[in-house]
């Protein structure tokens, strides 16, 4: 597997992924990238977050893993919204919902709720 183009260090303060090390579980590379993106988003490093999540999404798609795609699209939408990119956030969430229509997934209602809350902010479709 090619090395990630997104080699980024996270300082101790922002590393909340220690749970995997304590439990002995290991996340897959695309899960790790999505988690890294979420950590960047929490630190308001939106472009880094978006880059990690897009890379994660590409891997999940390549592996044909819809659950990973939906989770990553949910988190990508959150990062895009935080970056002020409302239209792109809505598009990511809509794409996640479309994936879940083919394969029912537990995260679907969570993604629908996010999309509805953003749509409610702009009832005339602007945003």
C-alpha positions in Angstrom: 0.0 0.0 0.0 1.5 3.4 -0.9 2.5 5.7 1.9 0.0 8.4 2.7 0.5 11.8 1.2 -0.8 13.3 4.4 2.0 12.8 6.9 1.2 15.1 9.8 2.2 15.1 13.4 -0.3 15.7 16.2 0.9 17.1 19.5 0.2 15.3 22.7 -2.6 17.7 23.7 -4.7 16.8 20.6 -4.0 13.1 20.5 -7.2 11.5 21.8 -6.5 8.2 20.0 -4.7 6.6 22.9 -7.7 4.4 23.5 -6.6 2.1 20.7 -3.2 1.7 22.3 -4.7 0.9 25.7 -7.2 -1.7 24.4 -4.8 -3.2 21.9 -7.1 -2.6 19.0 -5.7 -1.0 15.8 -7.6 1.1 13.4 -7.3 0.6 9.6 -5.4 3.2 7.6 -8.5 4.9 6.3 -10.1 4.9 9.8 -6.8 6.4 11.1 -6.9 9.1 8.4 -10.5 10.0 9.2 -9.7 10.2 12.9 -6.7 12.4 12.2 -9.0 14.6 10.2 -11.4 14.8 13.1 -8.5 15.8 15.4 -7.4 18.5 13.0 -11.0 19.8 12.8 -11.2 20.0 16.6 -8.0 22.2 16.4 -9.6 24.3 13.7 -7.1 23.1 11.1 -9.9 22.8 8.6 -8.0 22.3 5.4 -5.8 19.6 6.9 -9.0 17.9 8.3 -10.6 18.0 4.9 -7.5 16.6 3.2 -7.2 13.7 5.6 -10.9 12.9 5.3 -10.9 13.1 1.5 -7.9 10.7 1.4 -9.7 8.4 3.8 -12.8 8.5 1.6 -10.8 7.5 -1.5 -9.4 4.5 0.3 -12.8 3.4 1.6 -14.2 3.7 -1.9 -11.3 1.7 -3.3 -12.0 -1.0 -0.8 -15.8 -0.8 -1.4 -16.6 -0.3 2.3 -19.8 1.7 2.5 -19.9 2.0 6.3 -16.5 3.7 6.2 -17.6 5.9 3.3 -20.6 7.1 5.2 -18.7 7.8 8.4 -16.0 9.7 6.5 -18.6 11.6 4.5 -20.3 12.6 7.8 -17.1 13.8 9.3 -16.0 15.5 6.0 -19.3 17.4 5.9 -18.7 18.5 9.5 -15.2 19.8 8.6 -16.5 21.5 5.5 -19.2 23.2 7.4 -16.7 24.4 10.1 -14.6 25.8 7.3 -17.6 27.8 6.0 -18.2 25.6 3.0 -21.8 24.9 3.6 -22.7 23.8 0.0 -19.9 21.2 0.0 -20.9 20.0 3.5 -24.4 19.4 2.3 -23.2 17.6 -0.8 -21.0 15.3 1.3 -23.9 14.5 3.6 -26.3 13.9 0.7 -23.7 11.6 -0.9 -23.6 9.7 2.4 -27.3 9.3 2.5 -27.3 8.1 -1.1 -24.8 5.4 -0.1 -26.9 4.3 2.8 -29.9 3.9 0.6 -28.1 1.1 -1.2 -26.7 -0.4 2.1 -28.7 0.5 5.2 -26.2 1.8 7.8 -26.7 2.9 11.5 -25.1 6.3 10.9 -27.7 7.3 8.3 -30.1 9.1 10.7 -27.2 11.0 12.2 -26.2 12.3 8.7 -29.9 13.1 7.8 -30.1 15.2 11.0 -27.0 17.1 10.1 -28.3 17.8 6.6 -31.7 18.9 8.0 -30.2 21.2 10.5 -28.1 23.0 7.8 -31.1 23.1 5.5 -33.2 24.6 8.3 -30.7 27.5 8.7 -31.4 28.4 5.0 -35.0 27.3 4.2 -34.9 28.7 0.7 -32.0 26.4 -0.3 -29.2 29.0 0.0 -26.4 27.5 1.9 
